[in-house]
Amino acid sequence: MLNPLDNYFEKKDEPLKSCLQYLRSLLMGYADITEHWKYGMPFYYHKGKMFCYLWTHKKIHQPYIGLVDGNKIEHEDLLQEKRARMKILLINHLEDIPKKKIESILKQAFALRK
């Protein structure tokens, strides 16, 4: 039987599944990042504090990285929508994943922690 985290990724259909699994492995490649099941979704902590999460946009059905304290990051591709504290980075799972863009935004998010 799979744990809730693994089950979340396994039950997704392709190509959404592969995209989310790639984002998961990218996040887990950073030092001091830990993965948790919180609020019914995969949440990633940096040094014990909430950092980001993975989810799928309900209206447009695209995966995204939700950044805690994203409201403090200025980037043209981050969307606030109706969130007060979070901003999201939508990922088009039908195209190549923009790894450099993601890493650049994550670098800004890590800088906020210092």
FIDRENBA-455602 format. One line per field, with one value per atom (N, C-alpha, C): residue number from 1; residue in one letter; atom name; x, y, z. Coordinates in Angstrom, 3 decimals. Example, Ala and Ser with C-alpha at 12.3 -4.5 7.8 and 13.67 -1.06 7.14 Angstrom:
BEGIN
seq c(1, 1, 1, 2, 2, 2);
type c(A, A, A, S, S, S);
atom c(N, CA, C, N, CA, C);
xx c(13.190, 12.300, 13.200, 12.850, 13.670, 12.900);
yy c(-5.690, -4.500, -3.300, -2.250, -1.060, 0.030);
zz c(7.800, 7.800, 7.800, 7.080, 7.140, 7.870);
//
This chain:
BEGIN
seq c(1, 1, 1, 2, 2, 2, 3, 3, 3, 4, 4, 4, 5, 5, 5, 6, 6, 6, 7, 7, 7, 8, 8, 8, 9, 9, 9, 10, 10, 10, 11, 11, 11, 12, 12, 12, 13, 13, 13, 14, 14, 14, 15, 15, 15, 16, 16, 16, 17, 17, 17, 18, 18, 18, 19, 19, 19, 20, 20, 20, 21, 21, 21, 22, 22, 22, 23, 23, 23, 24, 24, 24, 25, 25, 25, 26, 26, 26, 27, 27, 27, 28, 28, 28, 29, 29, 29, 30, 30, 30, 31, 31, 31, 32, 32, 32, 33, 33, 33, 34, 34, 34, 35, 35, 35, 36, 36, 36, 37, 37, 37, 38, 38, 38, 39, 39, 39, 40, 40, 40, 41, 41, 41, 42, 42, 42, 43, 43, 43, 44, 44, 44, 45, 45, 45, 46, 46, 46, 47, 47, 47, 48, 48, 48, 49, 49, 49, 50, 50, 50, 51, 51, 51, 52, 52, 52, 53, 53, 53, 54, 54, 54, 55, 55, 55, 56, 56, 56, 57, 57, 57, 58, 58, 58, 59, 59, 59, 60, 60, 60, 61, 61, 61, 62, 62, 62, 63, 63, 63, 64, 64, 64, 65, 65, 65, 66, 66, 66, 67, 67, 67, 68, 68, 68, 69, 69, 69, 70, 70, 70, 71, 71, 71, 72, 72, 72, 73, 73, 73, 74, 74, 74, 75, 75, 75, 76, 76, 76, 77, 77, 77, 78, 78, 78, 79, 79, 79, 80, 80, 80, 81, 81, 81, 82, 82, 82, 83, 83, 83, 84, 84, 84, 85, 85, 85, 86, 86, 86, 87, 87, 87, 88, 88, 88, 89, 89, 89, 90, 90, 90, 91, 91, 91, 92, 92, 92, 93, 93, 93, 94, 94, 94, 95, 95, 95, 96, 96, 96, 97, 97, 97, 98, 98, 98, 99, 99, 99, 100, 100, 100, 101, 101, 101, 102, 102, 102, 103, 103, 103, 104, 104, 104, 105, 105, 105, 106, 106, 106, 107, 107, 107, 108, 108, 108, 109, 109, 109, 110, 110, 110, 111, 111, 111, 112, 112, 112, 113, 113, 113, 114, 114, 114);
type c(M, M, M, L, L, L, N, N, N, P, P, P, L, L, L, D, D, D, N, N, N, Y, Y, Y, F, F, F, E, E, E, K, K, K, K, K, K, D, D, D, E, E, E, P, P, P, L, L, L, K, K, K, S, S, S, C, C, C, L, L, L, Q, Q, Q, Y, Y, Y, L, L, L, R, R, R, S, S, S, L, L, L, L, L, L, M, M, M, G, G, G, Y, Y, Y, A, A, A, D, D, D, I, I, I, T, T, T, E, E, E, H, H, H, W, W, W, K, K, K, Y, Y, Y, G, G, G, M, M, M, P, P, P, F, F, F, Y, Y, Y, Y, Y, Y, H, H, H, K, K, K, G, G, G, K, K, K, M, M, M, F, F, F, C, C, C, Y, Y, Y, L, L, L, W, W, W, T, T, T, H, H, H, K, K, K, K, K, K, I, I, I, H, H, H, Q, Q, Q, P, P, P, Y, Y, Y, I, I, I, G, G, G, L, L, L, V, V, V, D, D, D, G, G, G, N, N, N, K, K, K, I, I, I, E, E, E, H, H, H, E, E, E, D, D, D, L, L, L, L, L, L, Q, Q, Q, E, E, E, K, K, K, R, R, R, A, A, A, R, R, R, M, M, M, K, K, K, I, I, I, L, L, L, L, L, L, I, I, I, N, N, N, H, H, H, L, L, L, E, E, E, D, D, D, I, I, I, P, P, P, K, K, K, K, K, K, K, K, K, I, I, I, E, E, E, S, S, S, I, I, I, L, L, L, K, K, K, Q, Q, Q, A, A, A, F, F, F, A, A, A, L, L, L, R, R, R, K, K, K);
atom c(N, CA, C, N, CA, C, N, CA, C, N, CA, C, N, CA, C, N, CA, C, N, CA, C, N, CA, C, N, CA, C, N, CA, C, N, CA, C, N, CA, C, N, CA, C, N, CA, C, N, CA, C, N, CA, C, N, CA, C, N, CA, C, N, CA, C, N, CA, C, N, CA, C, N, CA, C, N, CA, C, N, CA, C, N, CA, C, N, CA, C, N, CA, C, N, CA, C, N, CA, C, N, CA, C, N, CA, C, N, CA, C, N, CA, C, N, CA, C, N, CA, C, N, CA, C, N, CA, C, N, CA, C, N, CA, C, N, CA, C, N, CA, C, N, CA, C, N, CA, C, N, CA, C, N, CA, C, N, CA, C, N, CA, C, N, CA, C, N, CA, C, N, CA, C, N, CA, C, N, CA, C, N, CA, C, N, CA, C, N, CA, C, N, CA, C, N, CA, C, N, CA, C, N, CA, C, N, CA, C, N, CA, C, N, CA, C, N, CA, C, N, CA, C, N, CA, C, N, CA, C, N, CA, C, N, CA, C, N, CA, C, N, CA, C, N, CA, C, N, CA, C, N, CA, C, N, CA, C, N, CA, C, N, CA, C, N, CA, C, N, CA, C, N, CA, C, N, CA, C, N, CA, C, N, CA, C, N, CA, C, N, CA, C, N, CA, C, N, CA, C, N, CA, C, N, CA, C, N, CA, C, N, CA, C, N, CA, C, N, CA, C, N, CA, C, N, CA, C, N, CA, C, N, CA, C, N, CA, C, N, CA, C, N, CA, C, N, CA, C, N, CA, C, N, CA, C, N, CA, C, N, CA, C, N, CA, C, N, CA, C, N, CA, C, N, CA, C, N, CA, C, N, CA, C, N, CA, C, N, CA, C, N, CA, C, N, CA, C);
xx c(0.837, 0.000, 0.880, 0.540, 1.327, 0.965, 1.963, 1.666, 0.910, 0.278, -0.523, 0.266, 1.532, 2.344, 2.519, 2.980, 3.189, 1.874, 0.821, -0.494, -0.970, -0.703, -1.095, -0.504, 0.773, 1.441, 1.009, 0.852, 0.508, -0.878, -1.819, -3.184, -3.411, -2.434, -2.554, -2.380, -3.038, -2.892, -1.722, -1.152, -0.088, -0.699, 0.012, 1.386, 1.502, 0.369, 0.373, 1.210, 1.085, 1.814, 3.323, 3.842, 5.290, 5.776, 4.977, 5.347, 5.443, 4.434, 4.445, 5.590, 5.860, 6.968, 8.309, 8.433, 9.665, 9.826, 8.746, 8.804, 9.142, 8.590, 8.882, 10.370, 10.931, 12.352, 13.238, 12.822, 13.585, 13.639, 12.493, 12.443, 13.245, 13.127, 13.826, 15.336, 15.787, 17.215, 17.914, 17.151, 17.736, 18.036, 19.124, 19.497, 18.451, 18.228, 17.330, 15.861, 15.485, 14.077, 13.557, 12.411, 11.756, 10.326, 9.817, 8.486, 7.521, 6.329, 5.318, 3.950, 3.028, 1.638, 0.890, 0.504, -0.146, -1.284, -2.407, -3.582, -4.032, -3.749, -4.166, -3.378, -2.137, -1.292, 0.180, 1.030, 2.472, 3.005, 3.580, 4.125, 5.614, 6.367, 7.823, 8.275, 9.073, 9.575, 11.053, 11.481, 12.902, 13.328, 14.260, 14.752, 13.607, 12.633, 11.539, 10.400, 10.465, 9.392, 8.748, 7.429, 6.716, 7.362, 7.595, 8.280, 7.422, 6.946, 6.122, 5.309, 4.439, 3.625, 3.360, 2.934, 2.562, 1.059, 0.435, -1.000, -1.363, -2.633, -3.132, -4.229, -4.128, -5.092, -6.463, -7.477, -8.802, -9.452, -9.242, -9.914, -9.191, -7.879, -7.149, -6.408, -6.493, -5.947, -4.461, -3.701, -2.250, -1.606, -0.523, 0.182, 0.860, 1.091, 1.817, 2.583, 3.556, 4.284, 3.716, 3.190, 2.690, 3.775, 4.125, 5.215, 4.676, 5.018, 4.681, 5.487, 4.897, 5.521, 5.863, 5.170, 5.353, 4.981, 4.145, 3.772, 4.966, 6.078, 7.294, 8.253, 7.860, 8.716, 8.103, 8.900, 8.455, 8.986, 8.077, 8.436, 7.203, 7.396, 6.265, 5.426, 5.996, 5.267, 4.575, 4.751, 4.072, 2.691, 1.697, 0.316, -0.138, -0.778, -1.304, -2.737, -3.523, -4.947, -5.582, -6.361, -7.040, -6.310, -5.047, -4.269, -3.622, -3.603, -2.997, -1.481, -1.043, 0.380, 1.109, 0.400, 1.010, 0.969, 1.923, 1.870, 2.165, 1.686, 1.892, 2.631, 3.351, 4.012, 3.371, 2.551, 1.915, 2.950, 2.812, 3.707, 2.844, 3.146, 2.417, 2.979, 2.209, 2.673, 2.703, 2.266, 2.303, 3.530, 4.334, 5.553, 6.745, 7.945, 9.143, 9.046, 9.469, 9.424, 10.539, 10.204, 11.198, 12.078, 13.016, 13.835, 14.588, 15.180, 15.963, 15.074, 13.877, 12.941, 12.555, 12.252, 11.868, 13.011, 14.223, 15.376, 15.628, 15.416, 15.601, 14.599, 13.343, 12.303, 12.553, 12.946, 13.257, 14.437, 15.414, 16.564, 16.102, 15.171, 14.623, 13.861, 13.127, 12.371, 13.314, 14.406, 15.398, 16.041, 16.289, 16.918, 16.053, 14.753, 13.852, 14.032, 14.530, 14.692, 15.927, 16.805, 18.059, 17.947);
yy c(-1.189, 0.000, 1.250, 2.199, 3.421, 4.415, 5.217, 6.297, 7.394, 8.341, 9.370, 10.193, 10.466, 11.225, 10.466, 9.232, 8.438, 8.185, 7.967, 7.735, 8.951, 10.157, 11.382, 11.407, 11.104, 11.144, 9.973, 8.797, 7.603, 7.673, 8.322, 8.322, 9.340, 10.165, 11.147, 10.458, 10.997, 10.487, 11.170, 10.484, 11.068, 12.118, 13.161, 13.517, 14.318, 14.587, 15.332, 14.617, 13.314, 12.509, 12.699, 12.572, 12.714, 14.110, 15.115, 16.495, 16.698, 16.251, 16.394, 15.610, 14.411, 13.619, 14.305, 14.946, 15.677, 16.849, 17.598, 18.733, 18.249, 17.124, 16.527, 16.217, 15.576, 15.212, 16.450, 17.471, 18.724, 19.356, 19.442, 20.036, 19.216, 17.900, 17.044, 17.026, 17.570, 17.652, 18.777, 19.653, 20.768, 20.332, 20.845, 20.570, 21.177, 20.522, 21.006, 21.053, 20.380, 20.292, 18.928, 18.941, 17.699, 17.710, 16.536, 16.390, 15.898, 16.506, 16.155, 16.119, 15.399, 15.389, 16.333, 17.498, 18.512, 19.137, 19.369, 19.952, 19.119, 17.817, 16.942, 17.110, 17.592, 17.791, 17.639, 17.438, 17.367, 18.755, 18.872, 20.144, 19.976, 21.002, 20.936, 21.991, 21.522, 22.383, 22.642, 23.838, 24.189, 24.513, 23.728, 23.890, 23.943, 23.054, 22.924, 23.915, 24.807, 25.783, 25.562, 25.797, 25.622, 26.471, 25.849, 26.520, 26.564, 25.412, 25.374, 24.086, 23.994, 22.799, 22.568, 21.355, 21.012, 20.771, 21.273, 21.090, 21.269, 21.045, 21.229, 22.293, 23.262, 24.359, 23.794, 24.147, 23.571, 23.987, 25.224, 25.703, 25.302, 25.411, 25.148, 23.811, 23.095, 21.732, 21.639, 22.646, 22.619, 22.492, 21.728, 21.635, 22.956, 23.170, 24.378, 24.160, 25.047, 25.133, 26.333, 26.100, 27.186, 27.582, 28.842, 29.319, 30.059, 29.547, 30.238, 31.540, 32.616, 33.951, 34.372, 33.798, 34.182, 35.634, 36.194, 37.597, 38.532, 38.022, 38.829, 38.681, 37.874, 37.635, 38.309, 39.077, 39.718, 38.925, 38.332, 37.620, 37.619, 37.903, 38.046, 36.778, 35.619, 34.366, 33.867, 34.562, 34.171, 34.820, 34.032, 34.515, 34.549, 35.640, 35.782, 35.267, 35.549, 35.263, 35.784, 34.975, 35.459, 35.049, 34.726, 34.296, 35.518, 35.528, 36.651, 36.494, 35.310, 35.091, 34.320, 33.438, 32.550, 33.165, 32.724, 32.931, 31.576, 31.395, 30.114, 30.283, 29.240, 29.166, 28.012, 28.350, 27.333, 26.675, 25.377, 24.610, 23.944, 24.212, 23.556, 22.146, 21.167, 19.780, 19.175, 19.924, 19.445, 19.969, 20.772, 21.333, 20.957, 21.314, 21.090, 21.906, 21.309, 21.996, 23.036, 24.286, 25.361, 25.303, 24.362, 24.108, 25.360, 26.111, 27.294, 28.356, 28.534, 29.499, 29.077, 27.795, 27.277, 27.473, 27.126, 27.270, 28.731, 29.630, 31.061, 31.557, 31.144, 31.548, 30.919, 29.650, 28.994, 29.669, 30.109, 30.820, 32.097, 32.819, 34.018, 33.640, 32.542, 32.097, 31.681, 30.995, 30.616, 31.859, 32.876, 34.113, 34.806, 34.668, 35.264, 34.633, 33.417, 32.676, 33.083, 33.827, 34.193, 35.494);
zz c(0.000, 0.000, 0.000, -0.841, -0.963, 0.128, 0.526, 1.463, 0.708, 1.413, 0.738, -0.296, -0.023, -0.982, -2.284, -2.188, -3.397, -4.124, -3.378, -3.962, -4.753, -4.236, -4.936, -6.342, -6.456, -7.757, -8.642, -8.060, -8.840, -9.476, -8.821, -9.346, -10.467, -10.767, -11.852, -13.201, -14.210, -15.569, -16.257, -17.229, -18.043, -18.974, -19.359, -19.004, -17.703, -17.059, -15.796, -14.738, -14.675, -13.695, -13.830, -15.038, -15.265, -14.914, -15.239, -14.932, -13.422, -12.691, -11.229, -10.601, -11.120, -10.586, -10.853, -12.005, -12.300, -11.329, -11.107, -10.181, -8.764, -8.395, -7.088, -6.969, -7.970, -7.911, -7.952, -8.695, -8.736, -7.341, -6.687, -5.344, -4.339, -4.422, -3.466, -3.694, -4.809, -5.095, -4.350, -3.732, -2.971, -1.539, -1.032, 0.361, 1.297, 2.393, 3.453, 3.050, 1.950, 1.561, 2.015, 2.689, 3.092, 2.571, 2.291, 1.717, 2.791, 2.830, 3.820, 3.154, 3.750, 3.322, 4.243, 3.732, 4.560, 3.764, 4.412, 3.759, 2.557, 2.570, 1.488, 0.207, 0.325, -0.858, -0.504, -1.514, -1.262, -0.916, 0.274, 0.749, 0.974, 0.679, 0.798, 1.794, 2.741, 3.807, 3.573, 3.910, 3.860, 5.283, 5.785, 7.156, 8.163, 7.973, 8.923, 8.761, 7.784, 7.575, 6.211, 6.129, 4.868, 3.778, 2.631, 1.526, 0.263, -0.192, -1.395, -1.426, -2.423, -2.587, -4.068, -4.398, -5.769, -5.819, -6.870, -7.022, -8.488, -8.804, -10.166, -10.142, -11.036, -11.112, -11.483, -10.706, -10.907, -12.223, -12.658, -13.873, -15.150, -15.170, -16.419, -16.416, -15.319, -15.205, -15.539, -15.110, -15.260, -13.887, -13.804, -12.528, -12.196, -10.919, -10.520, -9.234, -9.055, -7.796, -7.063, -5.873, -5.038, -4.057, -4.055, -3.205, -1.983, -0.808, 0.431, 0.432, 0.821, 0.779, -0.648, -1.629, -3.022, -3.265, -2.383, -2.517, -2.365, -1.872, -1.706, -2.887, -3.882, -5.047, -6.265, -6.961, -8.193, -9.377, -10.129, -11.361, -12.248, -13.513, -14.435, -14.596, -14.321, -14.502, -13.233, -12.135, -10.897, -10.843, -10.501, -10.409, -8.959, -8.590, -7.229, -7.146, -8.166, -8.199, -6.916, -6.210, -4.999, -3.727, -3.849, -2.688, -2.024, -0.717, 0.006, 0.112, 0.472, 0.767, -0.332, -1.002, -1.994, -3.388, -4.203, -5.644, -6.271, -7.489, -8.143, -9.470, -9.833, -11.126, -11.881, -12.882, -13.706, -14.603, -14.779, -15.638, -16.711, -17.965, -19.048, -19.207, -18.795, -18.806, -20.206, -21.205, -22.589, -23.339, -22.661, -23.250, -22.375, -22.854, -22.052, -20.767, -19.673, -18.375, -18.330, -17.976, -17.954, -16.694, -16.684, -15.495, -15.033, -15.959, -15.569, -14.924, -15.453, -14.879, -13.466, -13.302, -11.985, -10.998, -11.410, -10.520, -10.161, -11.097, -10.830, -9.788, -9.933, -8.980, -7.612, -7.587, -6.314, -5.626, -6.405, -5.847, -5.128, -5.734, -5.074, -3.799, -3.854, -2.673, -1.541, -1.890, -0.868, -0.258, -1.077, -0.596, 0.449, 0.353, 1.349, 2.723, 2.744, 4.002, 4.799, 4.172, 4.846, 5.568);
//
